[in-house]
Amino acid sequence: MQKIAFLAAIVLPLWNIPLIVRVIKRRSSKDISVYWVLGVWTCFLLMAPEGFRSPDRVWRAFNIMNLILFTAVVIVVLTYRTMDRKLDKHHTR
């Protein structure tokens, strides 16, 4: 059971990858709430120190993977949100 849980802890955060790919393919993050992304990421950051120190390797693995991949989501969403704003300003002129 421990091995299955460990595998799930590694695989679950990988579901962030399709979100990243979708934003990049569409070249827009308008449909993703910046408040949601930053709120979730802040919670992950606040949980991370405890997760990193945990003797439970499943919880530790999940925290590491989730923090890395969700940080990538934040970077992509904020990057494309900045690009969306620049395009909106350019089109309204």
Backbone as ProteinMPNN parsed JSONL, in Angstrom:
{"seq_chain_A": "MQKIAFLAAIVLPLWNIPLIVRVIKRRSSKDISVYWVLGVWTCFLLMAPEGFRSPDRVWRAFNIMNLILFTAVVIVVLTYRTMDRKLDKHHTR", "coords_chain_A": {"N_chain_A": [[0.823, -1.192, 0.0], [1.977, 1.213, 0.708], [3.784, 1.663, -1.381], [2.051, 2.092, -3.524], [0.76, 4.412, -2.667], [2.965, 6.131, -2.633], [3.622, 6.196, -5.353], [1.268, 7.384, -6.319], [1.535, 9.869, -5.098], [3.6, 10.943, -6.572], [2.559, 10.9, -9.174], [0.087, 12.306, -9.124], [0.568, 15.227, -8.987], [1.48, 15.52, -11.589], [-0.66, 16.008, -13.179], [-0.815, 18.679, -13.471], [0.619, 19.316, -15.699], [-0.898, 19.028, -18.188], [-2.505, 21.323, -17.922], [-0.616, 23.383, -18.036], [0.366, 22.946, -20.638], [-1.974, 23.418, -22.126], [-2.414, 26.182, -21.691], [-0.109, 27.215, -22.888], [-0.408, 26.315, -25.565], [-2.771, 27.666, -26.333], [-1.919, 30.167, -25.951], [-2.783, 31.882, -23.992], [-4.03, 32.789, -20.775], [-6.394, 33.603, -19.845], [-8.736, 32.338, -18.937], [-8.151, 31.311, -16.486], [-8.167, 31.881, -13.096], [-6.229, 34.295, -11.578], [-6.199, 34.859, -8.88], [-7.005, 32.401, -7.807], [-4.867, 30.716, -8.638], [-2.652, 31.94, -7.343], [-3.534, 31.779, -4.712], [-3.764, 28.984, -4.22], [-1.09, 28.285, -4.659], [0.195, 29.767, -2.648], [-0.806, 28.456, -0.39], [0.376, 25.93, -0.807], [3.06, 26.697, -0.527], [3.084, 27.444, 2.177], [2.543, 25.005, 3.383], [4.714, 23.512, 2.627], [7.266, 23.571, 4.171], [6.684, 21.906, 6.408], [5.962, 19.598, 5.086], [8.38, 18.929, 3.82], [9.956, 18.256, 5.992], [8.736, 16.092, 7.036], [8.577, 12.746, 8.252], [7.187, 10.969, 6.775], [7.416, 9.547, 3.759], [5.722, 9.566, 1.55], [4.093, 11.849, 1.854], [6.117, 13.763, 1.837], [7.225, 13.403, -0.761], [4.984, 14.076, -2.312], [4.666, 16.789, -1.619], [7.066, 17.914, -2.608], [6.958, 17.331, -5.397], [4.495, 18.551, -6.048], [4.885, 21.236, -5.346], [6.947, 21.971, -7.111], [5.753, 21.512, -9.677], [3.38, 23.023, -9.507], [4.433, 25.519, -9.146], [5.471, 25.904, -11.664], [3.044, 26.09, -13.045], [2.095, 28.525, -11.988], [4.06, 30.315, -12.933], [3.721, 30.073, -15.739], [0.999, 30.828, -16.044], [1.048, 33.5, -15.029], [2.917, 34.637, -16.763], [1.632, 34.411, -19.281], [-0.654, 35.838, -18.663], [0.335, 38.403, -18.412], [1.131, 38.765, -21.054], [-1.41, 38.594, -22.238], [-2.59, 40.938, -21.283], [-0.974, 42.883, -22.507], [-1.591, 42.378, -25.193], [-4.332, 42.974, -25.148], [-4.249, 45.744, -24.609], [-2.963, 46.585, -26.901], [-4.827, 45.939, -28.887], [-6.954, 47.579, -28.254], [-6.294, 50.096, -28.958]], "CA_chain_A": [[0.0, 0.0, 0.0], [2.895, 2.351, 0.782], [4.324, 1.889, -2.726], [0.967, 2.666, -4.337], [0.59, 5.796, -2.201], [4.129, 6.882, -3.094], [3.431, 6.392, -6.794], [0.201, 8.383, -6.479], [2.079, 11.169, -4.687], [4.415, 11.415, -7.686], [1.737, 11.032, -10.383], [-0.984, 13.302, -8.974], [0.965, 16.56, -9.439], [1.732, 15.543, -13.034], [-1.871, 16.512, -13.837], [-0.608, 20.104, -13.751], [1.247, 19.448, -17.009], [-1.876, 19.375, -19.234], [-2.915, 22.715, -17.736], [0.482, 24.199, -18.563], [0.379, 22.766, -22.096], [-3.15, 24.093, -22.675], [-2.166, 27.629, -21.675], [0.915, 27.514, -23.893], [-0.98, 26.108, -26.897], [-3.741, 28.731, -26.612], [-1.216, 31.435, -25.752], [-3.63, 32.725, -23.148], [-4.429, 32.23, -19.472], [-7.543, 34.408, -19.421], [-9.784, 31.543, -18.287], [-7.657, 30.826, -15.197], [-8.16, 32.948, -12.107], [-4.942, 34.571, -10.947], [-6.413, 34.734, -7.434], [-7.008, 30.972, -7.5], [-3.502, 30.202, -8.81], [-1.794, 32.45, -6.271], [-4.048, 31.256, -3.439], [-3.343, 27.58, -4.098], [0.374, 28.264, -4.556], [0.536, 30.252, -1.307], [-1.073, 27.353, 0.542], [1.439, 24.94, -0.993], [4.283, 27.239, 0.077], [2.952, 27.405, 3.627], [2.588, 23.608, 3.809], [5.96, 22.881, 2.181], [8.276, 23.273, 5.196], [6.271, 20.748, 7.194], [6.04, 18.443, 4.196], [9.781, 18.581, 3.583], [10.52, 17.696, 7.232], [7.944, 14.941, 7.458], [9.18, 11.419, 8.096], [6.347, 10.228, 5.821], [7.992, 9.78, 2.433], [4.647, 9.853, 0.598], [3.754, 13.267, 2.031], [7.292, 14.523, 1.409], [7.297, 13.32, -2.224], [3.872, 14.852, -2.847], [4.976, 18.211, -1.444], [8.136, 18.303, -3.525], [6.435, 17.308, -6.774], [3.416, 19.523, -6.207], [5.443, 22.58, -5.297], [7.671, 22.199, -8.364], [4.864, 21.605, -10.834], [2.443, 24.138, -9.395], [5.22, 26.731, -9.392], [5.485, 26.03, -13.124], [1.715, 26.604, -13.422], [2.061, 29.944, -11.622], [4.921, 31.051, -13.866], [3.083, 30.087, -17.062], [-0.225, 31.642, -15.985], [1.391, 34.913, -14.883], [3.574, 35.059, -18.0], [0.627, 34.589, -20.325], [-1.574, 36.904, -18.258], [1.025, 39.636, -18.795], [1.024, 38.852, -22.511], [-2.813, 38.885, -22.536], [-2.826, 42.368, -21.02], [-0.298, 43.647, -23.555], [-2.384, 42.233, -26.403], [-5.577, 43.739, -24.961], [-3.928, 47.161, -24.764], [-2.609, 46.816, -28.303], [-6.049, 45.843, -29.692], [-7.91, 48.651, -27.931], [-5.81, 51.378, -29.493]], "C_chain_A": [[0.873, 1.265, 0.0], [3.455, 2.687, -0.6], [3.284, 2.52, -3.641], [0.763, 4.127, -3.956], [1.748, 6.671, -2.67], [4.022, 7.182, -4.585], [2.357, 7.453, -7.059], [0.69, 9.779, -6.109], [2.942, 11.784, -5.788], [3.535, 11.74, -8.894], [0.7, 12.154, -10.269], [-0.569, 14.707, -9.419], [1.254, 16.655, -10.944], [0.512, 16.026, -13.818], [-1.814, 18.023, -14.049], [-0.045, 20.314, -15.159], [0.229, 19.735, -18.115], [-2.383, 20.813, -19.129], [-1.862, 23.655, -18.314], [0.489, 24.146, -20.09], [-0.795, 23.502, -22.733], [-2.949, 25.602, -22.736], [-1.16, 28.001, -22.765], [0.354, 27.368, -25.307], [-1.937, 27.231, -27.281], [-3.111, 30.107, -26.548], [-2.061, 32.432, -24.955], [-3.923, 32.001, -21.835], [-5.641, 32.976, -18.935], [-8.597, 33.621, -18.649], [-9.36, 30.995, -16.922], [-7.55, 32.009, -14.241], [-6.772, 33.101, -11.487], [-5.064, 34.45, -9.43], [-6.385, 33.265, -7.013], [-5.591, 30.425, -7.555], [-2.613, 30.653, -7.658], [-2.241, 31.96, -4.897], [-3.613, 29.827, -3.203], [-1.841, 27.5, -3.888], [0.839, 28.728, -3.177], [0.302, 29.162, -0.267], [-0.018, 26.26, 0.422], [2.745, 25.412, -0.357], [4.242, 27.154, 1.599], [3.011, 25.974, 4.172], [3.954, 22.968, 3.561], [6.975, 22.61, 3.298], [7.935, 22.041, 6.037], [6.351, 19.476, 6.349], [7.463, 17.984, 3.956], [10.414, 17.907, 4.801], [9.831, 16.41, 7.667], [8.706, 13.625, 7.285], [8.399, 10.55, 7.097], [6.817, 10.523, 4.402], [6.934, 10.07, 1.371], [4.29, 11.338, 0.659], [4.895, 14.16, 1.55], [7.397, 14.547, -0.126], [6.197, 14.158, -2.867], [4.164, 16.347, -2.753], [6.033, 18.69, -2.422], [7.613, 18.39, -4.951], [5.396, 18.403, -6.992], [3.946, 20.955, -6.207], [6.18, 22.906, -6.599], [6.699, 22.42, -9.523], [3.859, 22.743, -10.711], [3.168, 25.472, -9.515], [5.325, 26.967, -10.899], [4.144, 26.561, -13.627], [1.649, 28.1, -13.157], [2.877, 30.77, -12.616], [4.259, 31.173, -15.237], [1.842, 30.978, -17.053], [0.122, 33.126, -15.891], [2.086, 35.457, -16.137], [2.546, 35.333, -19.091], [-0.398, 35.645, -19.95], [-0.975, 38.261, -18.61], [0.93, 39.833, -20.302], [-0.412, 39.19, -22.932], [-3.105, 40.371, -22.356], [-2.186, 43.239, -22.088], [-1.079, 43.568, -24.865], [-3.694, 43.012, -26.324], [-5.334, 45.219, -25.143], [-3.649, 47.488, -26.216], [-3.876, 46.828, -29.178], [-7.046, 46.954, -29.414], [-7.475, 50.01, -28.458], [-6.316, 51.643, -30.857]], "O_chain_A": [[0.534, 2.261, -0.638], [3.586, 3.86, -0.95], [3.612, 3.391, -4.447], [0.609, 4.983, -4.828], [1.541, 7.82, -3.06], [4.301, 8.299, -5.022], [2.525, 8.313, -7.923], [0.3, 10.762, -6.74], [3.006, 13.007, -5.919], [3.749, 12.751, -9.563], [0.469, 12.875, -11.24], [-1.311, 15.331, -10.178], [1.269, 17.751, -11.504], [0.63, 16.408, -14.982], [-2.67, 18.586, -14.731], [-0.219, 21.384, -15.741], [0.476, 20.627, -18.927], [-2.66, 21.447, -20.147], [-2.196, 24.616, -19.006], [0.605, 25.177, -20.752], [-0.631, 24.143, -23.772], [-3.285, 26.229, -23.741], [-1.345, 28.987, -23.478], [0.615, 28.216, -26.16], [-1.923, 27.698, -28.42], [-3.681, 31.089, -27.023], [-2.052, 33.637, -25.208], [-4.047, 30.777, -21.791], [-5.893, 32.986, -17.73], [-9.28, 34.183, -17.794], [-10.133, 30.289, -16.274], [-6.913, 33.015, -14.552], [-6.217, 32.148, -10.94], [-4.135, 33.988, -8.768], [-5.808, 32.924, -5.98], [-5.153, 29.745, -6.627], [-1.903, 29.842, -7.064], [-1.409, 31.75, -4.015], [-3.145, 29.486, -2.116], [-1.367, 26.742, -3.041], [1.765, 28.154, -2.604], [1.12, 28.969, 0.633], [0.436, 25.722, 1.431], [3.452, 24.628, 0.276], [5.244, 26.832, 2.236], [3.475, 25.754, 5.291], [4.308, 21.987, 4.216], [7.504, 21.501, 3.364], [8.811, 21.23, 6.339], [6.754, 18.418, 6.832], [7.728, 16.783, 3.895], [11.311, 17.077, 4.652], [10.305, 15.722, 8.571], [9.396, 13.426, 6.285], [8.898, 9.524, 6.635], [6.63, 11.632, 3.903], [7.223, 10.753, 0.388], [4.198, 12.001, -0.375], [4.658, 15.196, 0.928], [7.633, 15.602, -0.714], [6.438, 14.866, -3.845], [3.931, 17.087, -3.709], [5.899, 19.767, -3.003], [7.801, 19.4, -5.631], [5.422, 19.098, -8.008], [3.492, 21.786, -6.993], [6.043, 24.01, -7.126], [6.813, 23.399, -10.26], [3.518, 23.369, -11.715], [2.571, 26.459, -9.945], [5.272, 28.11, -11.353], [4.109, 27.39, -14.537], [1.195, 28.861, -14.011], [2.419, 31.813, -13.081], [4.241, 32.253, -15.826], [1.657, 31.793, -17.957], [-0.463, 33.933, -16.613], [1.865, 36.605, -16.523], [2.592, 36.374, -19.747], [-0.963, 36.29, -20.834], [-1.686, 39.164, -19.052], [0.678, 40.943, -20.772], [-0.62, 39.971, -23.861], [-3.784, 40.984, -23.18], [-2.78, 44.223, -22.528], [-1.216, 44.568, -25.568], [-4.117, 43.632, -27.3], [-6.143, 45.895, -25.778], [-4.048, 48.543, -26.71], [-3.982, 47.634, -30.102], [-7.898, 47.244, -30.254], [-8.241, 50.972, -28.397], [-6.0, 52.678, -31.443]]}, "name": "protein", "num_of_chains": 1, "seq": "MQKIAFLAAIVLPLWNIPLIVRVIKRRSSKDISVYWVLGVWTCFLLMAPEGFRSPDRVWRAFNIMNLILFTAVVIVVLTYRTMDRKLDKHHTR"}
